[in-house]
């Protein structure tokens, strides 16, 4: 996501950090590189032109001239302009009581049905809501089956009447939701390969009949600048309240995300970051700008952890760590929670300066975690609570039981002891950090 653009922008900004003072000439050199980076990322030409003009104007202002570190001020200017471009303020999902109605629209193949499932899961997990998914795409073969399959997988109910009238289905679904205690209705509508009158007329009728509080347009980010035309085409006929950019994990350019808000004034509310059902994230302009410029996204890391970690178990483990009573049983519990976060490489990329530290290309083999788990699970509860009793014969038994070697068992025990020593030193304030 934004990989090529991020690399190019960081390279340009690193250059200006080395200048003792900022002049019109060296600003022109750097902004030329930034302009090329944005154009190559498929950002709309008008957007690029305005962005560069704003950066230049602010960079030649008095604030930068008087600064002791003009390079750092310039970086802040670029970041602030990026945030403005991406939408400035967060645009949260609309939630009204007693019930919210959301209609999902978009072209065929944009990922509409999958996004309905992902959003329903997010609503239940993050907001504690009771969602109902509604199958109103009665034309695409297997669209209803796809939504029903997602419903089974997620344990979220789906309202369906088969190949009926989509307007009547939507109307009946809302009534059903009212009578059965659902507080968020997600209507999956039909798409076409292109915008046409029949599609728009149907969507307009559903909108008039059920009066949704939110109409989200699902856009495939791989479309690049064409995404703007799609949004404008739908927005001319429907009161679109926000966009969902899908497949952003496969789009290393990211031009659509940087052009949409500025050209259409439609906020990006969510981004699809993986094919998994938990691969939908709320869109935050400032956090995304930080990610592009390798400034990290610590809030994103915290939110991911909050979504999967058991608070009670984590607090219990933290207290044990402080008292030096953390054992392999606790370690196994925490390992299980870490696994729920998904690939650790994706999490590491959210650390500020990850690229500078060479962490952006780190590859963590999930098999390693599985091996550690197997070794600990082959121990008795008494051995996990007190690893000191693990002598040679016990280690051989554990190695055989886990299908690993005695050397691996010894390595795990050694690393576990080193971790406990390090935590103790940090607690006592004796550990000097290497930076």
C-alpha positions in Angstrom: 0.0 0.0 0.0 1.6 3.3 -1.2 4.9 1.6 -1.2 6.4 3.2 -4.3 5.0 6.6 -3.5 6.3 6.4 0.1 9.8 5.5 -1.0 10.0 8.3 -3.5 8.6 11.0 -1.1 10.9 9.9 1.7 13.9 10.0 -0.6 13.0 13.6 -1.7 12.4 14.7 1.9 15.7 13.1 3.2 17.5 15.3 0.7 16.0 18.6 2.0 16.7 17.6 5.6 20.4 17.9 4.9 20.2 21.5 3.7 21.3 24.2 6.3 18.8 26.7 4.8 16.0 26.5 2.3 16.2 28.5 -0.9 13.9 28.8 -3.9 16.3 26.6 -5.9 16.6 23.7 -3.5 12.8 23.8 -2.9 12.3 23.6 -6.7 14.6 20.5 -6.8 12.7 18.7 -4.1 9.2 19.6 -5.2 10.1 18.4 -8.8 10.8 15.0 -7.3 7.6 15.1 -5.2 5.6 16.1 -8.4 7.1 13.1 -10.3 6.4 10.7 -7.4 2.7 11.8 -7.2 2.2 11.6 -11.0 3.8 8.2 -11.2 1.4 7.1 -8.3 -1.4 8.0 -10.7 -2.5 11.0 -8.7 -4.7 13.4 -10.8 -2.6 16.1 -12.5 -4.8 19.0 -11.2 -4.4 17.7 -7.6 -0.6 17.4 -8.1 -0.3 20.9 -9.4 -2.3 22.4 -6.5 -0.4 20.3 -3.9 3.0 21.4 -5.2 1.9 25.1 -5.4 0.7 25.0 -1.7 3.9 23.3 -0.5 6.1 25.8 -2.4 4.1 28.8 -1.1 4.3 27.6 2.6 8.0 26.5 2.3 9.1 30.0 1.2 7.2 31.6 4.1 8.6 33.3 7.1 8.1 30.4 9.4 10.6 28.2 7.5 13.1 31.0 7.0 13.3 31.7 10.7 13.4 28.1 11.7 16.7 26.6 13.1 15.7 23.3 11.4 14.1 24.3 8.1 14.3 20.7 6.7 12.0 19.4 9.5 9.5 22.3 9.0 9.4 21.4 5.3 8.6 17.8 6.1 5.8 19.0 8.4 4.4 21.1 5.5 4.4 18.2 3.1 2.7 16.0 5.7 0.0 18.6 6.5 -0.7 19.0 2.8 -1.0 15.2 2.4 -3.5 15.1 5.3 -5.5 17.9 3.6 -5.5 16.0 0.4 -6.7 12.8 2.1 -9.6 14.6 3.8 -8.2 16.5 6.8 -10.7 15.2 9.3 -11.9 11.7 10.1 -15.4 10.9 8.8 -16.8 8.3 11.1 -19.6 5.8 10.0 -23.1 7.1 10.7 -24.8 5.3 13.6 -28.3 6.4 14.6 -30.7 5.0 17.2 -32.8 2.9 17.3 -31.7 1.6 13.9 -29.3 2.6 11.1 -29.9 1.7 7.4 -26.9 1.5 5.1 -27.0 0.9 1.4 -23.9 -0.4 -0.4 -23.5 0.6 -4.0 -20.7 0.1 -6.6 -19.8 -1.4 -9.9 -19.7 -5.2 -10.5 -16.4 -6.7 -9.3 -15.5 -3.8 -6.9 -15.9 -6.1 -3.8 -19.3 -4.9 -2.7 -20.7 -8.1 -1.3 -17.5 -9.0 0.6 -17.4 -5.4 2.0 -20.9 -5.8 3.3 -19.7 -8.9 5.3 -16.5 -7.2 6.5 -18.4 -4.2 7.6 -21.1 -6.3 9.4 -18.3 -8.1 11.3 -16.6 -4.7 12.2 -20.0 -3.3 13.4 -20.5 -6.3 15.7 -16.9 -6.4 17.0 -16.0 -2.7 17.3 -19.4 -1.1 18.0 -21.2 -4.0 19.7 -24.1 -3.6 17.2 -26.5 -6.3 15.9 -26.3 -6.2 12.1 -28.6 -7.7 9.5 -27.3 -8.2 5.9 -29.8 -7.9 3.1 -29.4 -9.7 -0.3 -30.7 -7.2 -2.9 -28.4 -8.2 -5.7 -30.9 -10.4 -7.5 -29.1 -10.4 -10.9 -25.6 -11.5 -10.5 -25.3 -15.3 -10.5 -24.5 -16.6 -7.0 -24.6 -13.2 -5.4 -27.3 -14.2 -2.9 -25.4 -17.5 -2.2 -22.2 -15.6 -1.6 -23.8 -13.3 1.0 -25.5 -16.2 2.7 -22.2 -18.1 2.8 -20.6 -15.1 4.4 -23.4 -14.9 6.9 -22.8 -18.5 8.0 -19.1 -18.0 8.2 -19.5 -14.8 10.4 -22.6 -16.0 12.2 -24.4 -12.9 11.1 -28.0 -13.3 9.7 -28.9 -12.6 6.1 -32.4 -11.5 4.9 -33.2 -12.9 1.5 -36.3 -13.4 -0.7 -34.4 -14.9 -3.7 -34.9 -13.5 -7.2 -37.6 -10.9 -6.3 -38.0 -7.2 -6.6 -35.0 -5.5 -4.9 -37.0 -2.5 -3.8 -39.6 -4.7 -2.1 -36.9 -6.9 -0.6 -35.2 -3.8 0.9 -38.5 -2.5 2.3 -39.4 -5.9 3.8 -35.9 -6.3 5.3 -36.2 -3.0 7.2 -39.5 -4.1 8.6 -38.1 -7.5 9.6 -35.1 -5.8 11.3 -37.4 -3.5 13.3 -39.5 -6.4 14.5 -36.5 -8.6 15.4 -34.2 -6.3 17.3 -31.6 -5.6 14.7 -30.0 -2.1 14.9 -27.9 -1.9 11.7 -29.2 -3.0 8.3 -26.7 -3.4 5.5 -28.3 -3.6 2.0 -26.2 -5.3 -0.7 -27.3 -3.9 -4.1 -26.6 -5.0 -7.7 -23.7 -3.7 -9.7 -23.0 -3.4 -13.4 -19.8 -3.4 -15.4 -20.5 0.3 -16.1 -22.9 3.0 -14.9 -26.2 2.7 -16.7 -29.8 4.1 -16.3 -31.4 0.8 -15.2 -28.9 0.4 -12.3 -29.3 4.0 -11.2 -33.0 3.9 -11.3 -33.2 0.8 -9.1 -30.8 2.3 -6.6 -32.8 5.5 -6.6 -36.0 3.6 -5.9 -34.4 1.7 -3.0 -33.1 5.0 -1.6 -36.6 6.6 -1.9 -38.3 3.6 -0.3 -36.1 2.9 2.7 -34.3 6.3 3.1 -30.9 4.9 4.2 -28.9 7.0 6.7 -25.7 6.1 4.9 -24.9 5.3 1.2 -21.4 4.0 0.8 -19.9 3.6 -2.6 -17.4 0.7 -3.0 -14.5 1.5 -5.4 -11.7 -0.7 -6.6 -8.6 1.3 -5.9 -6.8 -0.5 -8.8 -8.9 1.7 -11.1 -6.7 4.6 -10.4 -8.0 8.0 -11.7 -11.1 6.3 -13.2 -12.3 5.9 -9.6 -13.1 9.7 -9.6 -15.3 9.3 -12.7 -17.2 6.4 -11.1 -17.8 8.3 -7.8 -19.0 11.4 -9.8 -21.3 9.2 -11.9 -23.0 7.6 -8.8 -23.0 10.9 -6.9 -24.9 12.7 -9.7 -27.9 10.3 -9.0 -27.5 9.3 -5.4 -26.6 11.2 -2.1 -23.4 9.3 -1.6 -22.1 9.8 2.0 -18.8 8.0 1.7 -16.4 5.8 -0.2 -14.9 2.4 0.6 -11.6 1.8 -1.2 -11.1 -1.9 -1.8 -7.9 -3.9 -2.8 -5.7 -1.1 -1.4 -3.3 -3.8 -0.2 -2.6 -4.8 -3.8 -2.3 -1.2 -5.1 1.3 0.0 -4.5 0.5 3.3 -6.3 -2.4 4.7 -4.3 -3.3 7.5 -6.6 -7.1 7.0 -6.2 -6.9 7.6 -2.5 -5.0 10.8 -3.0 -7.3 12.2 -5.6 -10.8 11.1 -4.5 -11.6 13.5 -1.6 -10.1 16.5 -3.3 -11.9 16.1 -6.6 -15.3 14.8 -5.5 -15.6 16.0 -1.9 -16.8 12.4 -1.0 -14.9 11.2 2.2 -13.1 7.9 2.2 -14.6 6.1 5.2 -13.0 2.6 4.9 -10.2 0.9 3.2 -9.8 -2.8 2.3 -6.4 -4.0 3.4 -6.6 -7.8 3.0 -8.9 -10.5 1.6 -9.6 -11.8 5.1 -13.0 -10.8 6.7 -11.2 -8.6 9.3 -9.3 -6.8 6.5 -11.4 -3.6 6.6 -10.1 -0.5 8.4 -11.6 2.9 9.2 -9.8 5.5 7.1 -7.9 8.2 9.0 -6.2 10.9 6.8 -3.5 11.8 9.3 -2.6 8.2 10.1 -2.4 7.4 6.4 -0.1 10.4 5.7 2.1 9.1 8.6 2.2 5.7 7.0 3.1 7.1 3.6 6.0 9.2 5.1 7.2 6.3 7.3 6.1 8.1 10.5 4.2 5.0 11.6 0.7 4.4 12.9 0.9 3.6 16.6 -2.9 4.2 17.1 -3.5 1.7 14.3 -1.3 -0.8 16.2 -3.2 -0.2 19.5 -6.6 -0.6 17.8 -5.6 -3.8 16.2 -4.4 -5.1 19.6 -7.6 -3.9 21.3 -9.7 -5.7 18.8 -8.2 -9.1 19.5 -6.5 -9.0 22.9 -8.4 -10.2 26.0 -8.1 -7.2 28.4 -8.4 -9.3 31.5 -5.8 -11.8 30.4 -3.4 -9.0 29.3 -3.7 -7.2 32.6 -3.1 -10.4 34.5 0.0 -11.1 32.4 1.3 -7.5 32.9 1.0 -7.8 36.7 2.8 -11.2 36.7 5.6 -9.6 34.5 6.0 -6.8 37.0 6.3 -9.3 39.9 8.6 -11.5 38.0 6.1 -14.4 38.1 5.5 -14.6 34.4 5.7 -18.3 33.3 5.4 -20.4 30.1 1.7 -20.9 30.7 1.2 -17.1 30.6 3.5 -16.9 27.6 1.4 -19.5 25.7 -1.8 -17.5 26.4 -0.2 -14.3 25.1 1.2 -16.1 22.0 -2.4 -17.2 21.2 -3.5 -13.5 21.3 -0.6 -12.3 19.2 -1.5 -14.9 16.5 -5.0 -13.3 16.2 -3.4 -10.1 15.0 -2.6 -11.7 11.7 0.8 -11.5 9.9 3.3 -9.7 12.2 5.0 -8.2 9.3 2.0 -6.0 8.7 2.0 -4.8 12.3 5.8 -4.1 12.2 5.3 -1.7 9.2 3.2 0.5 11.5 6.2 1.2 13.7 7.5 4.8 13.2 10.7 4.7 11.0 10.2 1.0 10.1 11.7 1.5 6.6 14.8 3.3 8.0 15.4 0.5 10.4 15.0 -2.0 7.5 11.9 -3.6 9.1 9.5 -3.1 6.1 10.9 -6.2 4.4 11.0 -8.4 7.6 9.6 -11.8 7.0 8.3 -13.8 10.0 7.7 -17.4 9.3 4.4 -18.4 11.1 5.8 -21.9 11.4 8.3 -20.6 14.0 5.4 -19.5 16.3 3.7 -22.9 15.7 7.0 -24.7 16.7 7.2 -22.6 19.9 3.5 -23.4 20.7 4.1 -27.1 20.0 7.1 -27.2 22.4 5.2 -25.5 25.3 2.1 -27.6 24.7 4.2 -30.8 25.1 5.1 -29.7 28.6 3.1 -30.6 31.7 1.3 -27.7 33.5 3.9 -28.1 36.3 6.8 -27.7 33.8 5.3 -24.6 32.2 4.9 -23.0 35.6 8.4 -23.9 36.7 10.8 -24.4 33.8 13.7 -24.9 36.3 12.6 -28.6 36.7 13.3 -29.3 33.0 16.3 -31.6 33.1 17.7 -33.6 30.2 15.2 -36.5 30.3 12.2 -34.1 30.4 13.6 -32.1 27.5 14.0 -35.2 25.4 10.4 -36.1 26.1 9.2 -32.6 25.2 11.3 -32.6 22.0 9.8 -36.0 20.9 6.3 -34.9 21.8 6.5 -31.7 19.8 8.4 -33.1 16.9 11.2 -30.6 17.4 14.9 -31.0 18.5 16.3 -30.8 22.0 18.4 -27.8 20.8 15.2 -25.9 19.9 13.7 -26.7 23.4 16.9 -25.3 25.0 16.9 -22.2 22.7 13.3 -21.4 23.7 14.0 -21.8 27.4 17.1 -19.6 27.1 15.2 -16.9 25.2 12.4 -17.0 27.7 14.9 -16.5 30.6 16.6 -13.6 28.7 13.2 -11.9 28.2 12.4 -12.2 32.0 15.9 -10.7 32.9 15.4 -7.8 30.4 11.9 -7.0 31.8 13.3 -7.1 35.3 16.1 -4.7 34.3 13.6 -2.3 32.6 11.5 -2.4 35.8 14.5 -1.5 37.9 15.6 1.2 35.5 19.0 -0.5 34.8 18.5 -1.2 31.1 20.2 1.3 28.7 18.4 1.5 25.4 20.6 1.3 22.3 19.6 4.7 20.9 
